[in-house]
């Protein structure tokens, strides 16, 4: 074993651990009760040490049965090595996640030491609330386009001969647009899942970011947004970019749509080169700002979290979370602030140039 590494392990104290730790000796008396265990149980280490485990840590299962009598770690099956993580109750009904390990001198021998770890359920409850909110959001966002699709298709099937070709074309265009909305939502959900699990794939190739910006602006103008609503400012010359073009399109699309939908006045897109430093390679920065009401100062730290919405104008609240995930997967950064016109200002920087392994 590496000496430094071994020394680091020896220096680790029970109070340094993030989880609650309770250790009982061969007689069932508590010999360790760390700081996190004291916080979770509301009992101090002093009043818990050298006491029987059953009284120092009086756990019950959801049916109210005393846990240590039920599992009988010192007198139960000699082949048992411990207890998997379970949701148990402390006095007063507080929930904790408990795992137990039985340390025996040899297989089948008596329990020499009982090691118990405790974790609070707050993180799990937050995850459950987040998942419930995700389900509710998805259901809400899917209901509107699917209701429209069902209504138009049922009407056309029932009364096909009564409609003119122009009316049929209009209804089919509406169905097509709603199908695109459903597809975008599914894509967002898949991206969130990949970002959360660290499985977001980046397929890099040369990208002309200025052309991508112009294409997005043109599409929005063709979709009915006034051309004078946009101002494009480029700082020449711009460095080359090696990135995933589809993912970059997602970032640009989300930021521009947010600026148009939630902002006001002129939407300004600026692009400039970020020079390299000792700690940072050369980059390409894109800034999207508007002249709307902006984002309240107290809300800026939540902008890139799931389900954050800047207004009541719909949306899943996942777009900016995905923007952050994509930019960081490229090795870049994204920030939010206030523009000179008082609106929102989003700026992301992507590393420029070709990856070293391809040179």
Order of alpha helices (4+ residues) and beta strands (2+ residues): alpha-beta-beta-alpha-alpha-alpha-alpha-beta-beta-beta-alpha-alpha-beta-alpha-beta-beta-alpha-beta-beta-alpha-beta-beta
